[in-house]
């Protein structure tokens, strides 16, 4: 992975040559020094509700490099809480998040506008703190 990351960073110069690993689960500590970001969770809302998210980002050690993807998200009334919980600086925040009520990635989910609005709210709050 070190060689692949070095290749990407030296070859792909547009977009800040950021490297994101999509492990979808906890990774060995060695990977955190290689990637810019690691997606530590990619699963359904149901799996998220029972997952130990803190264990996936090294109990907060790697929060600034961690991202999370939730799909098949059905609990629209909890969207505000979940976005705030995952991205707020007052908690063990993550660097990135994508939530969709869809089960495919070919289109944005019907909750896209609400998701973007809530992310904007949390970002403004984070900037103020």
N, C-alpha and C positions, 0 to 999 in steps of 0.2 A: 504494500500500500504506500510505503514511502516513495518508491520509485514512480508509481503511478501519479502520486500527488506532485512530485517534483516535475514530472513531464507536463502535467496540466498547467502548473504555475509558470513554466518556462515557455509553453507553447500557446496557450490561450490567454492572450493579453487583454482582451476586452472583458468588461464586467468585473474588473478587479480580481480576476483569476481566483475567485473564491471556490474552495473545494468543500463539498458537503457529502458525507457518507450517509447512505440511507440503510442503516443496520436494522432499524425498526425494533431494536431491543438494546439491552445493556451491552456495553463493549468493554474490552480490556483497557485498562488505564493507558496503555501505550498508544492507542489510537487517538487520544485527545491531543497529543502533541503533533500529530500528523495532519489532521483535518482542521479546517476552520470551523465547521459545524458538523454535528452528527445528529441525524434524526433517530431518536431513541425509542420512539413509539409510533407505530402506524397500525391502527386497528380501529375497531368499532367503539362507539360510545359505551356499550355494555362492558367491553373489555377494559376500557378506561376507568369505569366506575369501580372496578375491583383490583386494578393494578396498583403496585407500589411505585408510583412515578418517581419519588425521591431516590429510590434505588437505581433508577435508570440513568440519572445524571450525577452519579457519585455522591448521593445525599447532598446535592447542591454545589459540590465542588466544581462541576463543569456546567453550571446553569447558563453561563453566557455563551456557550457553544452548542447548547441543546435545542433541538426542535422536536415538534410533536405534530402528528397528523391524526385527526379523528374523522372517520367516515361513517355513513349510516347514522348520522346524528339526528335523533328524533325529538330530543327534549328542548324544543324552542324556548320554553319558559326559563330554562337554566343556562341559556347561551351567555347572558351577561355574567353570571356567576363563574362559569367555566373559563371564559376568556380572561376575566379579572384574576382568577386563581392561577392560571397558567402564565400570564404575562405581567402581572403587577409586580413592581419592584419591592413592594412591602411583603412579598412572599418569596418562596423559592422559585423565582421566575425562570422562564425559558426564553431563549433568544428568538424563537419563531414558532408559529402555530398556524395550522390550517384546519378548519372545521367545515365539513360539508354534510348535508343530509343525503347526498348521493352515494351510491356504492361504486361509482366509476369516476375516473378522472378526465373524461372526455368533455365535460362541461361544468360550469360553476353550478352549485346547488341552489335550490330555491331560497335558501337562507343567506345567500351571499351578501346582500345589502345590509342585513342586520349584523352579520359577522364583521364586515368592514367597518360599520359604524361603531361597534363595540370595541374593536381594536383601536380605532382612532381615539375613543374616549380614554382607554387605558394608556395609550401612548402620551396623550396630553397630561394625564395625571402623573405619569412617570417623569415627564419632563419638568413638571412643577416641583417634584420632590427631590 
